[in-house]
Amino acid sequence: MSTPRARLDEGLRLQKSGRFDEALACYREVEASGDASLLSESLRRRAAIHHTRSEWDEALETARRAAAIAREAGLVDQLAGALNAEAAVFLAVGRYDEAESLLSRVLDTTSDRRSRGVAFQNLGFIAASQSDFPTAKQHFMEAHRCYASAGLVWEEAYVLHNFGAAALEHASPRVAASLLEDAVGAAQRAEDLDLLALARTSLAEALTALGQQDEAERLAREAAEHFTRTGNRWRLIQSQQALATIALARGQRDEAVRLLRHALATAKEIGVSQEEGPIVKRLSELGESVEG
């Protein structure tokens, strides 16, 4: 019979491959063991699955339960991980002040390099969202140092993606493409299909800006198919926007409008308000009115 730790590890493997229902079943088995350390970690991973599915209330509740258990048991590093998971939900729904407060608590709480790296990279994401690329770059580089010094391949892939996405917005597509190609390679080594699809989506945007529409479309469609299959509607919005960018580069205005309207409807439905503004702006630039 598998031990609770083995089931926890199996859950993570399933989670990375997009088999979320099977992963959740593993985590619930682990939680029946009564071990505080395993329970907190399992709940944090469950929060990540709810986050992926845009189930924001469930993600917050589960992350907070993970934090409470870790706090009561004196598990400092696991507390930091749970606070990061809670902050990730606030990031997703655009509540940056609340996310930033939690991330500051993480940095005050732990010396664990993984948890500190996650906090720095999310602070970088906030700075990039606020068009402060110098601060974003500083945070992303600090996160990368944390991960590299601890040999954390998956985490390196994620911060490379975020750094590349910020460079695409504020630096140059060529610099971004280089970073994002590295992120794709790292995600493949980490065997995380969700992260791989995310990196491919952003790389598609960079390649479109460089005039490589055919390769960009292949990457964006592969990513969209993955997000559709796994029910990750938040990330699907990004893939649809990438496909709209490709359509515009080819002069296919009507297809671009269709994709953007679909992305906007999804953003409204799942409650990610920070995604709505940029899509509305793009539609307006195309001469399209948006109600409500």
Backbone bond lengths (Angstrom), bond angles and torsions (degrees), N, CA, C in turn:
res aa  C-N    CA-C-N  psi(-1)  N-CA   C-N-CA  omega(-1)  CA-C   N-CA-C  phi
1 M - - - 1.475 - - 1.528 110.04 -
2 S 1.335 117.52 137.87 1.455 121.50 -178.16 1.528 110.70 -69.22
3 T 1.321 115.87 144.56 1.460 120.73 175.37 1.529 109.03 -78.71
4 P 1.348 117.39 161.86 1.469 119.33 176.70 1.532 112.58 -57.20
5 R 1.337 116.76 -38.53 1.468 119.25 178.20 1.520 111.20 -63.51
6 A 1.320 116.99 -40.68 1.466 120.62 178.95 1.518 110.53 -64.60
7 R 1.335 116.98 -38.91 1.463 120.36 178.76 1.541 110.77 -68.44
8 L 1.328 116.37 -34.41 1.458 120.12 176.50 1.528 109.84 -63.67
9 D 1.327 116.61 -44.46 1.465 121.10 178.74 1.529 111.19 -64.83
10 E 1.327 116.43 -39.12 1.457 120.73 177.74 1.530 110.53 -64.51
11 G 1.321 116.08 -38.94 1.453 120.28 177.30 1.522 111.98 -59.76
12 L 1.322 116.11 -42.15 1.462 119.84 179.52 1.524 111.00 -64.91
13 R 1.321 117.00 -40.93 1.466 120.41 178.35 1.536 110.24 -60.56
14 L 1.319 116.11 -44.78 1.458 120.20 178.98 1.528 111.37 -65.68
15 Q 1.309 115.81 -39.59 1.461 120.53 179.71 1.523 110.77 -61.40
16 K 1.322 117.26 -44.67 1.466 121.13 -179.82 1.525 112.03 -64.27
17 S 1.321 116.96 -28.57 1.465 120.05 -178.90 1.524 111.93 -90.23
18 G 1.352 117.10 4.77 1.455 120.99 175.96 1.520 114.80 84.32
19 R 1.335 117.82 9.88 1.475 121.47 -179.23 1.535 107.96 -95.05
20 F 1.318 115.05 72.50 1.457 120.97 -167.07 1.527 113.76 -69.50
21 D 1.315 118.27 -40.15 1.463 119.82 -179.32 1.525 111.25 -62.82
22 E 1.329 116.25 -40.12 1.471 119.86 177.57 1.529 110.86 -67.72
23 A 1.321 116.33 -37.89 1.466 120.01 177.75 1.527 110.41 -63.20
24 L 1.338 116.68 -44.17 1.467 120.69 179.34 1.528 111.12 -60.54
25 A 1.323 116.87 -37.39 1.465 120.30 178.48 1.531 110.31 -63.46
26 C 1.319 116.34 -40.94 1.474 120.07 176.65 1.524 110.85 -61.61
27 Y 1.325 116.20 -46.18 1.456 120.04 -177.00 1.532 111.75 -64.16
28 R 1.314 116.82 -37.16 1.468 118.79 179.26 1.527 111.00 -67.41
29 E 1.317 117.18 -34.18 1.471 120.44 174.52 1.521 110.38 -62.44
30 V 1.328 115.79 -43.60 1.464 121.08 -179.64 1.522 110.26 -61.52
31 E 1.321 116.67 -41.96 1.464 121.11 -176.21 1.520 112.66 -66.13
32 A 1.331 116.67 -20.19 1.466 120.10 177.58 1.524 112.02 -76.61
33 S 1.353 116.96 -9.48 1.474 120.12 -176.58 1.524 112.52 -73.35
34 G 1.344 117.40 -25.20 1.457 120.58 179.09 1.512 114.42 84.79
35 D 1.331 119.33 -2.21 1.458 122.76 179.01 1.536 108.89 -77.47
36 A 1.340 117.18 122.05 1.465 120.85 -173.86 1.526 112.12 -61.76
37 S 1.325 117.13 -41.51 1.457 120.76 -178.82 1.522 111.03 -63.58
38 L 1.334 116.13 -48.20 1.463 120.39 -179.80 1.526 110.79 -67.24
39 L 1.328 116.74 -37.42 1.458 121.00 -179.62 1.526 110.95 -62.80
40 S 1.335 117.16 -47.21 1.457 120.78 -179.49 1.524 111.08 -62.71
41 E 1.328 116.02 -43.53 1.466 119.39 -179.63 1.528 111.18 -65.38
42 S 1.328 116.49 -41.58 1.455 120.43 179.94 1.533 111.36 -63.55
43 L 1.317 116.60 -42.77 1.461 120.33 178.70 1.528 111.31 -64.02
44 R 1.330 116.45 -38.67 1.468 119.27 177.88 1.528 111.15 -62.29
45 R 1.325 116.22 -40.81 1.462 119.58 178.87 1.530 111.40 -69.67
46 R 1.325 115.86 -34.90 1.466 118.79 175.34 1.529 110.06 -63.75
47 A 1.328 116.37 -38.73 1.463 120.39 178.12 1.528 110.39 -59.94
48 A 1.325 116.51 -37.57 1.467 120.29 179.44 1.527 111.50 -64.45
49 I 1.333 117.10 -36.96 1.468 120.02 178.22 1.531 110.55 -68.61
50 H 1.328 116.87 -43.74 1.470 119.49 176.57 1.529 110.07 -60.24
51 H 1.340 116.24 -39.18 1.460 121.36 177.38 1.524 109.91 -59.98
52 T 1.313 116.93 -46.39 1.462 121.71 -179.87 1.518 111.56 -59.10
53 R 1.327 115.78 -34.72 1.471 120.87 -178.26 1.530 113.04 -89.37
54 S 1.329 116.22 8.89 1.478 121.80 -179.22 1.520 112.13 61.17
55 E 1.321 116.81 29.03 1.466 122.31 176.77 1.530 107.53 -94.67
56 W 1.330 115.17 75.95 1.460 120.84 -166.46 1.529 113.12 -64.53
57 D 1.317 118.31 -43.08 1.464 120.79 -178.80 1.528 110.74 -62.83
58 E 1.333 115.80 -44.34 1.468 119.83 179.36 1.526 110.86 -65.44
59 A 1.337 116.77 -38.86 1.466 120.24 179.48 1.529 110.83 -63.58
60 L 1.340 116.53 -43.64 1.466 120.16 179.21 1.523 111.27 -64.20
61 E 1.321 115.95 -47.15 1.469 119.70 -178.38 1.524 111.16 -60.47
62 T 1.324 116.84 -43.53 1.464 120.32 -176.90 1.522 110.89 -70.09
63 A 1.336 117.58 -40.65 1.470 120.45 177.65 1.533 110.54 -63.05
64 R 1.328 116.63 -39.93 1.464 119.64 -179.40 1.525 111.44 -69.18
65 R 1.327 117.19 -35.30 1.469 119.61 174.46 1.522 110.52 -64.16
66 A 1.323 116.44 -41.48 1.465 120.23 177.97 1.522 110.52 -60.92
67 A 1.334 116.56 -41.30 1.465 120.90 179.66 1.526 111.30 -66.18
68 A 1.335 116.93 -43.11 1.464 120.77 -178.58 1.526 111.36 -62.61
69 I 1.323 116.77 -42.34 1.473 120.76 179.76 1.521 110.10 -65.62
70 A 1.329 116.76 -43.47 1.469 120.53 179.91 1.526 111.14 -64.60
71 R 1.334 116.17 -40.48 1.464 120.73 -179.69 1.529 110.41 -64.22
72 E 1.314 116.71 -45.13 1.468 121.30 -178.69 1.522 111.66 -65.09
73 A 1.342 116.65 -34.65 1.464 120.69 -178.88 1.529 112.85 -88.60
74 G 1.332 117.58 -0.77 1.461 120.93 179.86 1.522 113.54 71.29
75 L 1.337 116.80 28.54 1.469 121.71 -178.67 1.527 108.41 -93.85
76 V 1.328 115.78 88.22 1.464 121.49 -170.08 1.523 112.06 -62.85
77 D 1.335 117.03 -47.24 1.469 119.52 -176.49 1.529 111.64 -67.24
78 Q 1.334 116.57 -36.33 1.465 118.66 178.29 1.528 111.23 -72.38
79 L 1.318 116.67 -31.39 1.461 119.85 173.34 1.531 110.00 -60.64
80 A 1.329 115.73 -44.35 1.470 119.61 178.91 1.525 111.04 -61.13
81 G 1.326 117.21 -41.14 1.458 120.57 178.58 1.513 112.13 -63.24
82 A 1.323 116.75 -39.78 1.466 120.71 179.26 1.526 111.16 -68.50
83 L 1.336 117.12 -38.36 1.466 120.14 177.06 1.526 110.52 -63.97
84 N 1.337 116.27 -38.13 1.466 119.79 175.55 1.526 111.15 -62.04
85 A 1.330 116.59 -39.86 1.472 120.30 179.76 1.520 110.95 -65.42
86 E 1.334 116.65 -39.17 1.464 119.77 177.33 1.525 110.37 -66.54
87 A 1.326 116.52 -42.38 1.471 120.38 179.01 1.518 111.33 -61.35
88 A 1.338 116.88 -35.23 1.465 120.68 -178.79 1.527 111.30 -62.23
89 V 1.327 117.44 -33.42 1.459 120.37 178.05 1.532 110.01 -67.61
90 F 1.325 116.61 -45.09 1.460 119.71 178.66 1.522 111.68 -63.23
91 L 1.341 116.45 -34.93 1.462 119.50 175.13 1.527 110.84 -61.78
92 A 1.329 115.88 -45.09 1.463 120.71 -176.02 1.519 112.24 -61.50
93 V 1.335 116.93 -34.91 1.468 119.69 -176.59 1.533 112.03 -100.19
94 G 1.335 116.53 11.49 1.457 120.77 172.97 1.508 116.28 79.41
95 R 1.327 118.43 16.99 1.471 121.39 178.98 1.531 108.31 -96.53
96 Y 1.344 114.70 73.67 1.458 121.32 -168.42 1.531 113.24 -69.72
97 D 1.337 117.75 -33.95 1.475 119.15 -179.69 1.530 110.80 -62.03
98 E 1.333 115.75 -43.96 1.467 119.55 179.29 1.528 111.24 -66.42
99 A 1.331 116.02 -38.69 1.465 119.77 177.82 1.525 110.27 -63.67
100 E 1.326 116.33 -45.24 1.466 120.53 -177.03 1.525 111.47 -62.12
101 S 1.327 117.01 -39.03 1.462 120.77 178.35 1.530 111.05 -61.44
102 L 1.321 116.59 -43.43 1.470 120.84 179.00 1.523 111.21 -66.57
103 L 1.327 117.29 -39.76 1.464 120.74 -178.89 1.532 110.76 -66.62
104 S 1.317 116.61 -36.62 1.476 119.61 175.40 1.520 110.51 -63.35
105 R 1.336 116.75 -38.27 1.473 120.12 177.13 1.527 111.00 -63.12
106 V 1.327 116.64 -38.06 1.475 120.04 177.69 1.521 110.00 -59.00
107 L 1.337 116.51 -48.46 1.468 120.27 -177.35 1.524 111.50 -65.58
108 D 1.329 116.83 -29.03 1.467 120.57 176.89 1.526 112.45 -80.22
109 T 1.345 116.26 -17.52 1.468 120.96 -171.32 1.513 114.04 -92.12
110 T 1.336 117.50 -38.26 1.462 119.56 -166.09 1.524 113.04 -136.00
111 S 1.331 114.76 155.52 1.470 121.97 170.97 1.522 110.50 -104.88
112 D 1.340 116.98 1.48 1.465 121.48 179.75 1.524 109.33 -60.62
113 R 1.350 115.89 125.29 1.464 119.53 -172.26 1.519 112.33 -68.01
114 R 1.318 117.82 -33.96 1.462 118.56 178.75 1.526 110.95 -65.78
115 S 1.328 117.03 -49.62 1.460 120.55 -178.06 1.522 111.52 -63.29
116 R 1.325 116.55 -39.05 1.464 119.54 178.51 1.532 110.51 -67.47
117 G 1.341 115.70 -38.42 1.455 119.35 177.76 1.518 112.00 -61.76
118 V 1.340 116.58 -43.20 1.466 120.74 177.99 1.524 110.24 -60.52
119 A 1.335 116.44 -43.84 1.469 119.86 -179.49 1.524 110.91 -63.36
120 F 1.339 116.84 -45.37 1.466 119.45 -179.99 1.534 111.34 -63.24
121 Q 1.329 117.09 -41.75 1.460 117.59 -177.71 1.522 111.72 -68.66
122 N 1.334 117.42 -33.12 1.458 118.98 176.94 1.529 111.90 -73.17
123 L 1.318 116.77 -32.86 1.470 119.44 172.03 1.528 109.88 -64.87
124 G 1.339 115.96 -35.68 1.457 119.75 175.61 1.513 111.75 -64.17
125 F 1.334 115.81 -39.81 1.465 120.72 177.81 1.529 110.50 -61.39
126 I 1.330 116.73 -42.93 1.466 120.48 179.50 1.526 110.32 -63.25
127 A 1.331 116.11 -45.66 1.468 119.87 -179.64 1.529 110.77 -61.65
128 A 1.338 116.37 -42.15 1.469 119.82 178.98 1.518 110.66 -63.85
129 S 1.339 117.33 -38.81 1.464 121.30 179.25 1.525 111.41 -65.14
130 Q 1.317 115.85 -24.36 1.465 120.97 179.35 1.530 111.82 -98.52
131 S 1.352 115.82 14.93 1.478 123.33 176.79 1.520 113.16 63.88
132 D 1.322 117.14 26.65 1.472 121.73 176.04 1.531 107.77 -104.10
133 F 1.332 116.22 76.49 1.456 120.12 -174.54 1.532 112.93 -65.92
134 P 1.347 120.63 -39.08 1.467 119.11 178.06 1.541 113.03 -57.27
135 T 1.347 116.20 -43.51 1.464 119.12 178.09 1.520 110.58 -68.91
136 A 1.330 116.79 -40.27 1.468 120.41 177.98 1.525 110.22 -59.10
137 K 1.321 116.73 -46.73 1.470 121.14 179.72 1.519 111.03 -58.56
138 Q 1.328 116.86 -43.25 1.466 121.53 179.16 1.525 110.93 -60.01
139 H 1.320 116.56 -46.23 1.465 120.49 -179.78 1.534 111.40 -66.11
140 F 1.335 117.24 -43.47 1.461 120.06 -179.32 1.528 111.12 -63.29
141 M 1.318 116.80 -39.55 1.466 119.51 179.73 1.523 110.78 -67.58
142 E 1.335 116.70 -37.33 1.463 120.11 177.23 1.524 109.91 -65.31
143 A 1.331 116.83 -41.39 1.463 120.74 176.98 1.521 110.58 -61.33
144 H 1.334 116.54 -44.17 1.466 120.30 -179.59 1.524 111.04 -61.54
145 R 1.340 116.98 -39.13 1.472 120.44 177.99 1.529 110.63 -62.92
146 C 1.322 116.29 -42.22 1.475 120.07 178.39 1.524 110.49 -59.39
147 Y 1.325 116.71 -48.19 1.459 121.16 -176.44 1.527 111.92 -68.37
148 A 1.333 115.94 -45.05 1.465 119.28 -177.30 1.525 111.22 -63.06
149 S 1.323 116.58 -39.11 1.462 119.72 -178.77 1.524 111.86 -68.66
150 A 1.339 116.33 -22.10 1.469 120.59 179.59 1.531 112.18 -101.59
151 G 1.339 117.80 0.19 1.461 121.11 179.19 1.509 114.10 66.57
152 L 1.328 117.14 36.84 1.467 122.40 -175.39 1.536 109.92 -97.34
153 V 1.326 116.69 97.84 1.462 121.91 -173.26 1.528 111.83 -68.49
154 W 1.353 117.74 -48.40 1.464 120.07 -178.94 1.515 110.57 -59.01
155 E 1.302 117.05 -45.38 1.460 121.10 -177.21 1.535 110.79 -65.79
156 E 1.348 116.54 -38.01 1.468 119.16 175.52 1.521 110.56 -60.44
157 A 1.329 116.37 -41.80 1.470 120.38 179.40 1.521 110.50 -60.19
158 Y 1.321 116.85 -42.16 1.461 120.48 -176.48 1.525 111.64 -67.58
159 V 1.331 116.37 -41.97 1.461 117.55 -178.64 1.526 110.53 -72.70
160 L 1.331 117.63 -32.21 1.461 119.88 174.51 1.533 110.08 -61.83
161 H 1.336 115.93 -39.51 1.466 118.61 177.09 1.524 111.35 -62.26
162 N 1.320 116.57 -49.74 1.465 119.52 -177.55 1.526 111.73 -63.11
163 F 1.339 116.21 -39.16 1.460 121.18 177.94 1.527 109.26 -63.65
164 G 1.339 116.40 -44.50 1.454 120.56 179.47 1.512 112.54 -63.78
165 A 1.346 116.61 -41.01 1.462 120.65 178.77 1.531 110.55 -63.67
166 A 1.327 116.72 -39.09 1.466 120.30 177.84 1.524 110.78 -67.27
167 A 1.338 116.67 -39.49 1.463 120.09 178.25 1.522 111.20 -64.08
168 L 1.322 116.96 -35.86 1.468 120.99 178.27 1.522 110.36 -63.11
169 E 1.308 116.08 -36.67 1.465 121.18 -177.79 1.524 111.95 -78.90
170 H 1.353 117.28 -35.03 1.463 119.82 -168.30 1.528 115.07 -124.42
171 A 1.320 118.34 -7.37 1.461 119.52 -177.72 1.527 109.82 -121.03
172 S 1.322 117.42 -101.49 1.464 119.47 -179.89 1.519 110.00 -145.53
173 P 1.354 117.20 150.26 1.469 119.49 179.65 1.525 112.75 -64.43
174 R 1.317 117.50 -29.67 1.468 118.73 -179.64 1.525 110.86 -69.11
175 V 1.341 116.67 -44.22 1.468 120.38 175.88 1.522 109.80 -62.15
176 A 1.336 116.34 -43.46 1.464 120.95 -179.49 1.524 111.17 -62.19
177 A 1.341 116.92 -44.47 1.464 120.27 -178.20 1.519 111.23 -60.04
178 S 1.330 117.11 -39.99 1.460 120.54 179.18 1.525 111.31 -62.80
179 L 1.326 116.42 -46.15 1.458 120.66 178.71 1.533 111.20 -64.09
180 L 1.325 116.18 -40.85 1.461 120.11 -176.05 1.528 112.21 -74.06
181 E 1.317 117.89 -31.06 1.469 119.93 172.95 1.525 109.84 -63.75
182 D 1.343 116.60 -39.81 1.468 120.21 175.35 1.522 110.60 -64.16
183 A 1.341 116.68 -38.05 1.463 120.38 179.04 1.518 111.41 -65.22
184 V 1.343 117.74 -40.53 1.462 121.43 177.03 1.523 110.35 -60.88
185 G 1.330 116.71 -46.04 1.463 120.15 179.49 1.520 112.31 -62.36
186 A 1.336 116.61 -41.40 1.463 120.40 179.85 1.530 110.98 -67.63
187 A 1.336 117.24 -38.66 1.470 120.79 178.19 1.527 110.93 -64.92
188 Q 1.327 116.89 -37.05 1.470 120.23 176.13 1.521 110.83 -64.42
189 R 1.324 116.65 -41.57 1.476 119.87 178.56 1.525 111.22 -65.95
190 A 1.334 115.50 -33.70 1.465 119.82 179.49 1.527 112.15 -79.51
191 E 1.336 117.01 -9.52 1.467 123.30 178.78 1.532 112.23 57.58
192 D 1.342 115.47 41.11 1.463 121.12 178.25 1.529 107.94 -111.42
193 L 1.329 116.69 106.77 1.461 120.93 -174.34 1.523 112.49 -69.33
194 D 1.332 117.80 -34.57 1.460 120.65 179.58 1.526 110.69 -65.66
195 L 1.315 116.45 -47.20 1.458 120.99 178.86 1.526 110.73 -65.18
196 L 1.319 117.01 -38.25 1.458 121.22 178.01 1.530 110.29 -60.89
197 A 1.338 117.28 -44.63 1.463 120.69 179.00 1.522 111.22 -64.47
198 L 1.326 116.94 -38.44 1.463 120.79 178.79 1.527 110.51 -64.13
199 A 1.336 116.71 -45.18 1.461 120.50 179.86 1.526 110.82 -64.64
200 R 1.324 117.08 -37.62 1.467 120.28 177.89 1.526 111.53 -65.69
201 T 1.331 116.71 -37.13 1.468 120.17 177.38 1.524 110.88 -60.35
202 S 1.317 116.39 -48.61 1.466 119.86 -178.66 1.526 111.17 -68.05
203 L 1.333 116.91 -38.01 1.461 120.10 177.24 1.528 110.25 -62.77
204 A 1.332 116.54 -36.77 1.464 120.03 177.59 1.526 111.23 -59.99
205 E 1.332 117.23 -40.44 1.469 120.84 177.40 1.530 110.73 -62.47
206 A 1.348 116.22 -43.21 1.467 119.89 -179.46 1.526 111.08 -65.70
207 L 1.328 117.28 -42.71 1.459 120.83 -179.20 1.529 111.33 -66.95
208 T 1.324 117.36 -34.10 1.467 120.48 176.30 1.525 110.31 -61.52
209 A 1.332 115.58 -42.91 1.464 119.93 178.77 1.529 111.74 -64.49
210 L 1.332 116.44 -24.12 1.463 121.10 178.80 1.526 112.18 -93.55
211 G 1.341 116.47 5.50 1.452 120.33 176.56 1.511 115.61 84.48
212 Q 1.341 118.14 13.98 1.468 121.60 -177.70 1.532 109.73 -103.90
213 Q 1.337 115.58 66.34 1.463 120.40 -171.36 1.528 114.02 -66.94
214 D 1.323 117.94 -36.58 1.460 119.66 -176.32 1.527 111.39 -63.53
215 E 1.326 116.71 -48.14 1.465 120.25 178.81 1.525 110.12 -67.04
216 A 1.322 116.50 -37.57 1.463 120.25 179.15 1.523 110.53 -61.56
217 E 1.329 117.01 -43.40 1.463 119.28 -179.39 1.522 111.41 -65.07
218 R 1.311 117.17 -40.71 1.467 119.76 178.89 1.532 110.29 -58.51
219 L 1.326 116.70 -46.52 1.462 120.98 -178.72 1.527 111.41 -65.18
220 A 1.336 116.65 -44.33 1.471 120.36 -177.27 1.523 111.09 -66.60
221 R 1.326 117.79 -38.54 1.463 120.14 179.65 1.527 111.15 -69.43
222 E 1.317 117.75 -39.86 1.467 120.31 176.29 1.527 110.04 -60.06
223 A 1.325 116.08 -42.55 1.465 120.26 179.76 1.525 110.88 -65.20
224 A 1.341 116.61 -45.14 1.467 120.25 -179.43 1.523 111.32 -61.61
225 E 1.313 117.08 -39.13 1.467 120.70 178.42 1.522 110.51 -63.79
226 H 1.329 116.36 -41.03 1.471 119.66 178.96 1.531 110.69 -64.39
227 F 1.329 117.75 -48.13 1.465 120.52 -178.04 1.521 111.61 -64.68
228 T 1.323 116.92 -34.83 1.464 120.38 176.09 1.520 110.58 -65.30
229 R 1.310 115.92 -44.31 1.468 121.28 -177.92 1.523 111.97 -64.27
230 T 1.330 117.30 -37.18 1.464 120.76 -176.04 1.528 113.00 -93.62
231 G 1.338 117.38 -3.91 1.459 120.14 178.76 1.512 114.58 77.43
232 N 1.344 117.11 20.71 1.468 120.98 -179.67 1.531 108.57 -89.41
233 R 1.326 115.46 81.64 1.462 120.58 -172.10 1.528 112.50 -72.07
234 W 1.322 116.92 -28.71 1.462 119.66 177.89 1.527 110.08 -62.59
235 R 1.317 117.03 -48.21 1.467 120.01 -179.93 1.528 111.46 -71.22
236 L 1.322 116.96 -29.20 1.455 120.14 177.52 1.531 110.34 -60.51
237 I 1.320 116.53 -34.60 1.465 120.62 176.72 1.522 110.39 -55.87
238 Q 1.331 116.74 -42.16 1.459 120.90 -178.91 1.521 111.44 -67.73
239 S 1.333 116.51 -39.69 1.464 119.46 178.31 1.529 110.97 -65.45
240 Q 1.319 116.67 -38.46 1.466 119.78 178.57 1.531 110.78 -65.86
241 Q 1.321 116.52 -37.00 1.459 118.88 177.43 1.531 111.04 -67.35
242 A 1.335 116.63 -37.02 1.463 119.66 176.58 1.526 110.65 -63.32
243 L 1.325 116.35 -42.40 1.467 120.47 178.31 1.532 111.00 -65.36
244 A 1.323 117.01 -33.97 1.468 120.35 176.35 1.522 110.60 -66.27
245 T 1.323 116.96 -39.70 1.461 121.09 177.70 1.524 110.69 -61.62
246 I 1.329 116.04 -41.46 1.470 121.34 178.49 1.528 110.12 -64.57
247 A 1.336 115.91 -43.84 1.462 119.83 179.35 1.529 111.07 -59.77
248 L 1.317 117.28 -43.33 1.464 120.68 178.64 1.522 111.47 -63.58
249 A 1.341 116.58 -39.63 1.464 120.10 178.83 1.526 111.30 -62.39
250 R 1.320 116.68 -24.60 1.475 121.92 179.13 1.527 112.42 -96.54
251 G 1.334 115.92 3.70 1.456 119.41 179.70 1.510 114.24 79.61
252 Q 1.337 117.60 17.27 1.470 122.06 -177.53 1.539 109.32 -98.07
253 R 1.343 115.06 72.55 1.464 120.31 -173.58 1.523 112.49 -61.53
254 D 1.318 118.31 -46.25 1.463 120.95 -176.26 1.526 111.47 -61.33
255 E 1.322 117.12 -39.07 1.479 120.71 178.08 1.517 110.13 -66.51
256 A 1.327 116.41 -39.80 1.470 120.00 178.48 1.528 110.46 -62.02
257 V 1.338 116.74 -44.23 1.464 120.73 179.68 1.524 110.42 -62.51
258 R 1.324 116.79 -42.87 1.472 120.31 179.39 1.526 110.91 -59.16
259 L 1.328 116.66 -45.43 1.465 121.20 -179.32 1.526 111.09 -65.40
260 L 1.321 117.16 -42.40 1.461 120.56 -178.98 1.527 111.18 -66.99
261 R 1.316 117.17 -39.03 1.471 119.28 178.08 1.528 110.68 -65.68
262 H 1.300 116.48 -38.85 1.468 119.79 177.97 1.524 109.86 -64.86
263 A 1.328 117.05 -43.00 1.464 121.21 178.64 1.524 110.90 -62.55
264 L 1.329 116.92 -41.26 1.465 120.97 179.61 1.521 110.98 -64.63
265 A 1.319 117.34 -43.16 1.463 120.71 179.19 1.526 110.73 -61.39
266 T 1.325 116.94 -39.83 1.466 120.41 178.88 1.518 110.74 -67.00
267 A 1.338 116.88 -43.45 1.465 120.79 179.18 1.523 110.97 -58.03
268 K 1.333 116.97 -42.77 1.468 120.67 178.80 1.527 110.51 -65.90
269 E 1.320 116.21 -40.56 1.462 120.80 -175.48 1.522 112.23 -66.14
270 I 1.335 116.92 -39.64 1.472 119.50 -176.12 1.525 112.75 -95.72
271 G 1.350 117.36 -1.83 1.458 120.35 171.95 1.517 115.80 79.16
272 V 1.340 117.75 34.59 1.469 119.98 175.53 1.536 107.39 -105.30
273 S 1.315 115.04 80.01 1.466 121.22 -170.66 1.519 112.67 -63.08
274 Q 1.339 117.96 -30.16 1.461 119.36 -178.25 1.517 112.39 -68.01
275 E 1.340 117.35 -17.03 1.464 120.57 176.75 1.523 111.35 -82.32
276 E 1.334 117.29 -20.93 1.458 120.52 -173.33 1.527 112.84 -69.88
277 G 1.339 116.69 -44.92 1.461 121.10 -175.68 1.521 113.78 -54.17
278 P 1.337 118.81 -53.10 1.463 119.68 -179.36 1.526 113.22 -61.41
279 I 1.347 117.14 -34.57 1.463 119.61 -179.97 1.527 109.64 -70.71
280 V 1.332 117.05 -43.55 1.470 121.04 177.57 1.529 110.06 -59.34
281 K 1.321 116.46 -41.33 1.470 120.69 178.96 1.517 110.76 -61.39
282 R 1.338 116.98 -44.16 1.463 119.98 -179.83 1.532 110.97 -64.08
283 L 1.319 116.65 -41.15 1.462 119.72 178.04 1.524 111.23 -64.05
284 S 1.323 116.08 -40.65 1.458 120.57 178.96 1.526 111.06 -62.56
285 E 1.326 116.22 -40.36 1.465 121.08 178.26 1.524 111.87 -63.82
286 L 1.325 116.09 -23.14 1.468 121.28 177.59 1.525 111.96 -92.72
287 G 1.352 114.95 6.01 1.456 119.65 177.55 1.510 113.84 80.96
288 E 1.334 116.84 19.75 1.459 121.93 -178.36 1.522 110.27 -101.62
289 S 1.312 117.33 130.77 1.460 120.79 175.16 1.521 109.69 -84.35
290 V 1.330 114.41 150.91 1.468 120.70 179.73 1.505 108.37 -128.43
291 E 1.313 117.20 122.14 1.457 121.13 -179.80 1.506 110.68 -83.03
292 G 1.331 116.05 146.86 1.446 122.77 173.87 1.468 113.23 64.72
